Amino acid sequence: MTIRKEVIGEATLYCGSMEDVLPTLGRFDACVTDPPYGVGMDGGKIGRAEYQQFDWDAATAEAGVGLARDVTRWQIIFGGNYYSLPPSGHWLLWDKQNDPTTFADFEMAWTNLGKSSRMIRHLWSGPYMKVKEARFHPTQKPIAVMEWCLSHLPVDVVTVVDPFMGSGTTGVACVKRGLTFTGVEREPRYFDIACRRIEQAYAQPRLFSDPPQKPVQENLLG
């Protein structure tokens, strides 16, 4: 597979197989990512069945998570409860404030940050969502949620990698927080969307001057 590379501001984006790209890039301060998890759950009827269209399988995703951990010091990994990861006392939880549905009320991100667990409440679906955002990817996270995740990284973190970039939400959040971002995405259509979104984020100077959004946060027992 031919690897395509785009540099936009302090963001470097690769379209290609993560297994081919990531080992060539050296080390990063942190990995913040939303890998494919719960692949084929409930027999492929609901939830993460959308990943089946991309031919993801649990073993490939598991290997990718391990590779990402090998090249970073700090990690924030959504769906960490689906992977073989060490015990952690610092989980980041996103309460989606859903109405009762077949989908989960919240999503969990495993971290190795060694702090207490935290929760953000952020409505993302339906007519009452907190912030209107265009949806480009079936498992896209809100920008505010990813900014909140980044805010938990140590203050000396400069470089962030997302080996499962999708439509580039982590990259947009990094732009807003002034971090150097590297993203890898194997699906060309989502890679193009990520490039466009990150370019648009850099085109908005106010993102650098305004303080980051302060979401509602709750302490959980660590």
C-alpha positions in Angstrom: 0.0 0.0 0.0 1.3 3.4 -1.0 1.8 5.7 2.0 0.6 9.3 1.6 1.9 12.1 3.8 0.5 15.5 4.4 2.0 18.2 6.7 -0.5 20.9 7.9 1.0 23.3 10.4 2.3 21.3 13.3 0.3 18.2 12.2 1.8 15.4 10.1 -0.8 13.0 8.7 -0.2 9.6 7.1 -2.6 7.6 5.0 -1.5 4.0 5.2 -1.3 0.9 7.3 -0.5 1.7 10.9 1.6 -1.4 11.1 3.8 0.0 8.2 3.9 3.6 9.3 4.1 3.8 13.1 7.4 1.9 13.5 9.2 4.3 11.2 8.2 7.5 13.1 10.3 7.2 16.3 8.8 8.1 19.7 6.1 10.5 20.9 5.3 11.9 24.3 1.7 10.6 24.3 -0.8 8.5 22.4 -4.4 9.7 22.5 -6.6 7.4 20.4 -10.0 5.9 19.8 -9.3 2.5 18.3 -11.9 0.1 17.0 -13.2 -1.7 20.0 -16.2 -4.0 20.6 -15.7 -5.2 17.0 -18.7 -7.4 16.0 -20.4 -7.2 19.4 -23.9 -8.5 19.7 -23.4 -10.6 16.6 -22.8 -7.5 14.4 -26.3 -6.2 15.0 -25.6 -3.0 16.9 -22.8 -1.0 18.4 -19.3 -1.4 16.9 -20.6 -3.5 14.0 -19.9 -0.4 11.8 -16.2 -1.3 11.9 -17.0 -4.4 9.9 -17.2 -2.3 6.8 -13.5 -1.5 7.3 -12.5 -5.2 7.7 -11.2 -4.5 11.2 -10.8 -7.5 13.5 -10.1 -7.7 17.2 -6.6 -9.1 16.8 -5.4 -6.4 14.5 -6.8 -3.7 16.7 -5.1 -5.3 19.8 -1.8 -5.4 18.0 -2.1 -1.8 17.0 -2.8 -0.7 20.6 0.3 -2.6 21.7 2.4 -0.9 19.0 1.2 2.5 20.0 2.1 1.8 23.6 5.6 0.8 22.6 6.4 4.2 21.0 4.8 6.5 23.7 5.3 7.3 27.3 1.7 8.3 28.1 -1.4 6.8 26.7 -5.2 7.6 26.7 -7.0 4.7 24.9 -10.7 4.7 24.5 -12.3 1.3 24.8 -9.3 0.1 27.0 -11.6 -2.3 28.7 -11.7 -4.3 25.5 -7.9 -4.7 25.3 -5.1 -6.5 27.3 -3.9 -3.6 29.3 -2.4 -3.3 32.8 -4.7 -2.3 35.7 -5.2 1.4 35.9 -6.5 3.7 38.6 -7.0 6.6 36.2 -9.9 6.0 33.8 -11.4 8.9 31.8 -15.2 8.4 31.4 -17.4 10.2 29.0 -21.1 10.3 30.1 -23.0 10.7 26.9 -26.2 11.6 28.7 -28.1 9.3 26.3 -31.8 8.5 26.6 -32.3 4.8 27.3 -31.1 3.0 24.2 -29.2 -0.2 23.3 -26.0 1.9 23.3 -23.8 2.4 26.3 -24.5 5.3 28.7 -20.8 6.1 28.8 -17.5 5.3 27.2 -14.2 4.6 29.0 -10.7 5.5 28.2 -7.8 3.6 29.8 -4.8 5.6 30.8 -1.4 5.1 32.5 -1.4 8.6 34.0 -1.4 7.4 37.6 -4.1 9.8 38.8 -7.7 9.6 40.0 -10.4 8.7 37.6 -12.5 11.5 36.1 -15.7 12.0 34.2 -17.0 14.5 31.7 -20.7 14.9 30.9 -21.3 15.9 27.3 -24.4 15.4 25.3 -23.5 14.3 21.8 -26.7 12.9 20.2 -30.2 14.2 19.5 -31.6 17.7 19.2 -30.3 18.8 22.6 -26.6 18.1 22.0 -24.4 20.6 23.9 -22.4 21.8 20.8 -23.5 21.2 17.2 -20.8 19.3 15.3 -20.8 17.8 11.9 -20.5 14.0 12.0 -18.0 12.4 9.6 -17.2 9.0 11.1 -19.5 6.4 12.7 -17.5 6.4 16.0 -16.5 10.1 16.0 -15.9 11.7 19.4 -16.8 15.3 20.3 -13.9 17.8 20.0 -14.6 19.0 23.6 -14.3 15.5 24.9 -10.9 15.0 23.2 -9.7 18.4 24.4 -10.7 17.4 27.9 -8.7 14.1 27.6 -5.6 16.1 26.4 -5.9 18.3 29.4 -5.1 15.4 31.7 -1.7 14.8 30.1 1.4 16.0 31.9 2.2 19.7 31.2 5.5 18.8 29.5 3.8 16.7 26.7 4.4 18.3 23.3 4.0 15.5 20.8 0.8 13.4 20.5 0.2 10.5 18.1 -3.2 8.9 17.1 -2.6 5.7 15.1 -6.4 5.3 14.6 -7.0 8.8 13.4 -10.4 8.4 11.7 -11.8 11.8 10.8 -9.1 13.7 12.8 -10.9 14.8 16.0 -7.8 14.2 18.2 -5.8 16.2 15.7 -8.3 19.1 15.8 -8.2 19.0 19.6 -4.4 19.1 19.5 -4.5 22.1 17.2 -6.7 23.9 19.7 -4.3 23.1 22.6 -1.2 24.0 20.7 0.2 20.4 20.6 2.2 18.8 17.8 0.1 16.0 16.2 0.8 13.0 14.2 -2.0 10.9 12.8 -2.3 7.6 10.9 -5.4 6.5 9.1 -5.7 3.7 6.5 -9.1 4.7 5.0 -8.5 7.3 2.3 -11.9 8.9 2.6 -11.5 9.5 6.3 -7.9 10.6 5.8 -9.1 13.3 3.4 -11.7 14.5 5.9 -9.1 14.6 8.7 -6.8 16.7 6.5 -9.6 19.2 5.8 -10.8 19.4 9.4 -7.2 20.0 10.7 -6.5 22.6 8.0 -9.7 24.4 9.0 -8.7 24.3 12.6 -5.4 26.0 11.8 -7.3 28.6 9.8 -9.1 29.9 12.9 -6.6 32.0 14.9 -9.0 32.4 17.8 -8.4 28.8 18.7 -4.9 29.7 19.9 -5.9 32.8 21.9 -9.0 31.6 23.6 -8.6 29.4 26.7 -9.7 25.8 26.3 -13.3 25.0 27.0 -13.8 24.0 30.6 -16.2 21.0 30.7 -18.1 19.8 33.7 -15.9 17.3 35.6 -16.6 14.9 38.4 -14.3 13.1 40.7 -14.6 9.3 40.8 -13.1 6.9 43.2 -9.7 6.0 41.8 
